[in-house]
């Protein structure tokens, strides 16, 4: 069965042109959505991905109606592939898994998208390592200053309870407990 998916970004836009094209292409069912593509919660898209069956073909008028990024496109096409369903974009004839060339091109683009994700991950890790070497601290800002942490250590050494110290500094017990553990580790 041919299944269509039509989407516009805002409620004020019209789906009629896409629906006409999809009906002319032979789509028996058309899922319609008036939602920005950047919103990952597209209920009609998710419903279609659940309801599509083996040997069905999803048809869209243009890739930008289905996905906002290469990664999104491949996530969607992988879901279709797992259900043994096909995919075809009318505006981009190369995006057609009903043909051997279309399957090949989507596989190549999928590999390129994975390479891009790996390169981004490597660059991010290199940047973090560089920042750490140069004294940048990651995570939340400490609740207590270095001076206050030293006071906590002194109070702990003097036998004050964790609960009384946490009340004194107006912080949670866990904050004082972390300082206590750091002191033990030194």
Secondary structure as a PSIPRED ss2 file (coil, helix, strand):
# PSIPRED VFORMAT (PSIPRED V4.0)

   1 X C   1.000  0.000  0.000
   2 X E   0.000  0.000  1.000
   3 X E   0.000  0.000  1.000
   4 X E   0.000  0.000  1.000
   5 X E   0.000  0.000  1.000
   6 X E   0.000  0.000  1.000
   7 X E   0.000  0.000  1.000
   8 X E   0.000  0.000  1.000
   9 X C   1.000  0.000  0.000
  10 X C   1.000  0.000  0.000
  11 X C   1.000  0.000  0.000
  12 X C   1.000  0.000  0.000
  13 X C   1.000  0.000  0.000
  14 X C   1.000  0.000  0.000
  15 X C   1.000  0.000  0.000
  16 X H   0.000  1.000  0.000
  17 X H   0.000  1.000  0.000
  18 X H   0.000  1.000  0.000
  19 X H   0.000  1.000  0.000
  20 X H   0.000  1.000  0.000
  21 X H   0.000  1.000  0.000
  22 X H   0.000  1.000  0.000
  23 X H   0.000  1.000  0.000
  24 X H   0.000  1.000  0.000
  25 X C   1.000  0.000  0.000
  26 X C   1.000  0.000  0.000
  27 X C   1.000  0.000  0.000
  28 X C   1.000  0.000  0.000
  29 X E   0.000  0.000  1.000
  30 X E   0.000  0.000  1.000
  31 X E   0.000  0.000  1.000
  32 X E   0.000  0.000  1.000
  33 X E   0.000  0.000  1.000
  34 X E   0.000  0.000  1.000
  35 X C   1.000  0.000  0.000
  36 X C   1.000  0.000  0.000
  37 X C   1.000  0.000  0.000
  38 X C   1.000  0.000  0.000
  39 X C   1.000  0.000  0.000
  40 X C   1.000  0.000  0.000
  41 X C   1.000  0.000  0.000
  42 X C   1.000  0.000  0.000
  43 X H   0.000  1.000  0.000
  44 X H   0.000  1.000  0.000
  45 X H   0.000  1.000  0.000
  46 X H   0.000  1.000  0.000
  47 X H   0.000  1.000  0.000
  48 X H   0.000  1.000  0.000
  49 X H   0.000  1.000  0.000
  50 X H   0.000  1.000  0.000
  51 X H   0.000  1.000  0.000
  52 X C   1.000  0.000  0.000
  53 X C   1.000  0.000  0.000
  54 X C   1.000  0.000  0.000
  55 X C   1.000  0.000  0.000
  56 X C   1.000  0.000  0.000
  57 X E   0.000  0.000  1.000
  58 X E   0.000  0.000  1.000
  59 X E   0.000  0.000  1.000
  60 X E   0.000  0.000  1.000
  61 X C   1.000  0.000  0.000
  62 X C   1.000  0.000  0.000
  63 X H   0.000  1.000  0.000
  64 X H   0.000  1.000  0.000
  65 X H   0.000  1.000  0.000
  66 X H   0.000  1.000  0.000
  67 X C   1.000  0.000  0.000
  68 X C   1.000  0.000  0.000
  69 X C   1.000  0.000  0.000
  70 X H   0.000  1.000  0.000
  71 X H   0.000  1.000  0.000
  72 X H   0.000  1.000  0.000
  73 X H   0.000  1.000  0.000
  74 X H   0.000  1.000  0.000
  75 X H   0.000  1.000  0.000
  76 X H   0.000  1.000  0.000
  77 X H   0.000  1.000  0.000
  78 X H   0.000  1.000  0.000
  79 X H   0.000  1.000  0.000
  80 X H   0.000  1.000  0.000
  81 X H   0.000  1.000  0.000
  82 X H   0.000  1.000  0.000
  83 X C   1.000  0.000  0.000
  84 X C   1.000  0.000  0.000
  85 X C   1.000  0.000  0.000
  86 X E   0.000  0.000  1.000
  87 X E   0.000  0.000  1.000
  88 X E   0.000  0.000  1.000
  89 X E   0.000  0.000  1.000
  90 X C   1.000  0.000  0.000
  91 X C   1.000  0.000  0.000
  92 X C   1.000  0.000  0.000
  93 X C   1.000  0.000  0.000
  94 X C   1.000  0.000  0.000
  95 X C   1.000  0.000  0.000
  96 X E   0.000  0.000  1.000
  97 X C   1.000  0.000  0.000
  98 X C   1.000  0.000  0.000
  99 X C   1.000  0.000  0.000
 100 X H   0.000  1.000  0.000
 101 X H   0.000  1.000  0.000
 102 X H   0.000  1.000  0.000
 103 X H   0.000  1.000  0.000
 104 X H   0.000  1.000  0.000
 105 X H   0.000  1.000  0.000
 106 X H   0.000  1.000  0.000
 107 X H   0.000  1.000  0.000
 108 X H   0.000  1.000  0.000
 109 X H   0.000  1.000  0.000
 110 X H   0.000  1.000  0.000
 111 X H   0.000  1.000  0.000
 112 X H   0.000  1.000  0.000
 113 X H   0.000  1.000  0.000
 114 X H   0.000  1.000  0.000
 115 X H   0.000  1.000  0.000
 116 X H   0.000  1.000  0.000
 117 X H   0.000  1.000  0.000
 118 X H   0.000  1.000  0.000
 119 X H   0.000  1.000  0.000
 120 X H   0.000  1.000  0.000
 121 X H   0.000  1.000  0.000
 122 X H   0.000  1.000  0.000
 123 X H   0.000  1.000  0.000
 124 X H   0.000  1.000  0.000
 125 X H   0.000  1.000  0.000
 126 X H   0.000  1.000  0.000
 127 X H   0.000  1.000  0.000
 128 X H   0.000  1.000  0.000
 129 X H   0.000  1.000  0.000
 130 X H   0.000  1.000  0.000
 131 X H   0.000  1.000  0.000
 132 X H   0.000  1.000  0.000
 133 X H   0.000  1.000  0.000
 134 X C   1.000  0.000  0.000
 135 X C   1.000  0.000  0.000
 136 X C   1.000  0.000  0.000
 137 X C   1.000  0.000  0.000
 138 X C   1.000  0.000  0.000
 139 X C   1.000  0.000  0.000
 140 X C   1.000  0.000  0.000
 141 X C   1.000  0.000  0.000
 142 X C   1.000  0.000  0.000
 143 X C   1.000  0.000  0.000
 144 X C   1.000  0.000  0.000
 145 X C   1.000  0.000  0.000
 146 X H   0.000  1.000  0.000
 147 X H   0.000  1.000  0.000
 148 X H   0.000  1.000  0.000
 149 X H   0.000  1.000  0.000
 150 X H   0.000  1.000  0.000
 151 X H   0.000  1.000  0.000
 152 X H   0.000  1.000  0.000
 153 X H   0.000  1.000  0.000
 154 X H   0.000  1.000  0.000
 155 X H   0.000  1.000  0.000
 156 X H   0.000  1.000  0.000
 157 X H   0.000  1.000  0.000
 158 X C   1.000  0.000  0.000
 159 X C   1.000  0.000  0.000
 160 X C   1.000  0.000  0.000
 161 X C   1.000  0.000  0.000
 162 X H   0.000  1.000  0.000
 163 X H   0.000  1.000  0.000
 164 X H   0.000  1.000  0.000
 165 X H   0.000  1.000  0.000
 166 X H   0.000  1.000  0.000
 167 X H   0.000  1.000  0.000
 168 X H   0.000  1.000  0.000
 169 X H   0.000  1.000  0.000
 170 X C   1.000  0.000  0.000
 171 X C   1.000  0.000  0.000
 172 X C   1.000  0.000  0.000
 173 X H   0.000  1.000  0.000
 174 X H   0.000  1.000  0.000
 175 X H   0.000  1.000  0.000
 176 X H   0.000  1.000  0.000
 177 X H   0.000  1.000  0.000
 178 X H   0.000  1.000  0.000
 179 X H   0.000  1.000  0.000
 180 X H   0.000  1.000  0.000
 181 X H   0.000  1.000  0.000
 182 X H   0.000  1.000  0.000
 183 X H   0.000  1.000  0.000
 184 X H   0.000  1.000  0.000
 185 X H   0.000  1.000  0.000
 186 X C   1.000  0.000  0.000
